[in-house]
């Protein structure tokens, strides 16, 4: 399954980034295709 993870918070150490950082590897291990988009990094 393709799963986009979209983060939109200006501070890299935010709770939103922490969730995205934990979610992506867990889903990849399950065989999903994860694409992470950080709207503030560009």
URLIN-V37303 format. One record per backbone hydrogen bond with DSSP energy under -0.5 kcal/mol. CO is the residue of the C=O (numbers start at 1). NH is the residue of the N-H. Records with the same first field share a line. If there is no record, write none. Layout:
CO=NH / NH
//
This chain:
1=3 / 33
3=35
4=6
5=7 / 37
7=39
10=12
11=14
14=18
15=19
16=20
17=21
18=22
19=23
20=24
21=25
22=26
23=27
24=28
25=29
26=30
27=32
28=31
32=34
33=3
35=5 / 37
37=7 / 39
38=41 / 42
//
